[in-house]
Amino acid sequence: MKLVTAIIKPSRLDPVLEALKDVGVAGLTVSEVRGFGRQKGKTEVYRGAEYEVKLLPKVKIEVAASSEIAEKAVEAIAAAAKTGKIGDGKIWITDLDTVIRIRTGETDQAAIEG
């Protein structure tokens, strides 16, 4: 089992969700986050005054899935989130030792399947 975590541009959320649904992802979590990478923020003008936005708005997506589905999820996220411009985001994959569904007590694969 794997945990796929992706940080993407907010404008790419809907295409990514659609792509994940198409590859069979049973569930996911989406959070609004802020951060920076190579972009190092940006400069904006408000009422004639220039100011620097150091932390840019991003979206964090987390998907717990079998190794097979996780591989497809990574490909789907990468394809749907890519704009070819700086700030497209990152994806990382971590191993899951144990998953427990609180309501039923199911564990591991049974807990993450629909």
MOSUL-V989044 format. One record per run of one state. SS is the DSSP state (a for helix, b for strand, c for the rest). FROM is the first residue (numbers start at 1). LEN is the number of residues. If there is no record, write none. Layout:
# MOSUL-V989044
ss=SS from=FROM len=LEN
ss=SS from=FROM len=LEN
This chain:
# MOSUL-V989044
ss=c from=1 len=1
ss=b from=2 len=7
ss=c from=9 len=1
ss=a from=10 len=13
ss=c from=23 len=6
ss=b from=29 len=7
ss=c from=36 len=6
ss=b from=42 len=5
ss=c from=47 len=2
ss=b from=49 len=5
ss=c from=54 len=2
ss=b from=56 len=10
ss=c from=66 len=1
ss=a from=67 len=15
ss=c from=82 len=7
ss=b from=89 len=7
ss=c from=96 len=4
ss=b from=100 len=1
ss=c from=101 len=6
ss=b from=107 len=1
ss=c from=108 len=1
ss=a from=109 len=4
ss=c from=113 len=2
